[in-house]
Amino acid sequence: MIINTEIVDAYLNGEDMNKYSSLFIYRQADRSIFQEPEKDKAEIVSKIKDEIINHICDFIPCNKRIWDTLFKDWQNDLDNIVLDLVVGCKEPNDAFVLKDQYGRHHMIFDLLCWEK
């Protein structure tokens, strides 16, 4: 799995998050789901980020036998999926999936929504 932390890292570094507001992640249909994230949550967001990365790096499904049966090539499929760790999505957009303009699947986790 490809883990993209660019947006959450920018948040943790105190950068202006508005520069990301036009990305496809924040566009759903014809509306924006971007909102300026709270600035005082860096410590908890950093902990959530680390916890997710620790679990994702060694991901093995609990029901691996079923995954092996249903999804013959699931391990290779995961190699092409992007996990975007972000902040700035309006609730209830804590986790969702999108395709980018190249057809690649993205799982988007908004860590500020997870904080609550």
HUCORKA-V595933 format. One record per residue. D_LAST is the distance of its C-alpha to the last C-alpha in Angstrom with 1 decimal. Layout:
{{D_LAST} {D_LAST}}
This chain:
{{25.9} {25.6} {22.4} {22.0} {19.9} {21.7} {19.0} {16.4} {19.3} {20.4} {17.2} {17.5} {21.1} {20.4} {22.2} {22.2} {19.8} {21.9} {24.4} {22.2} {21.6} {24.7} {24.0} {24.2} {20.5} {19.7} {22.6} {22.5} {25.9} {27.0} {23.8} {21.4} {17.7} {17.3} {15.8} {16.2} {13.0} {12.2} {14.6} {13.4} {10.7} {13.4} {13.5} {10.2} {10.6} {14.1} {13.3} {11.3} {14.2} {16.7} {15.5} {15.6} {18.9} {20.3} {19.8} {21.0} {24.1} {25.5} {24.3} {26.6} {25.6} {25.8} {28.4} {30.3} {33.6} {32.3} {30.9} {34.2} {36.0} {34.0} {33.2} {36.3} {35.2} {31.4} {31.4} {33.2} {31.1} {28.0} {29.9} {29.8} {26.1} {23.8} {20.2} {18.7} {15.8} {14.7} {12.6} {13.5} {13.1} {12.6} {10.4} {10.9} {12.3} {10.0} {13.2} {16.8} {20.3} {23.0} {26.5} {27.7} {31.1} {32.7} {31.4} {29.2} {26.0} {22.6} {19.4} {16.6} {13.2} {10.9} {9.1} {7.0} {5.7} {5.4} {3.8} {0.0}}
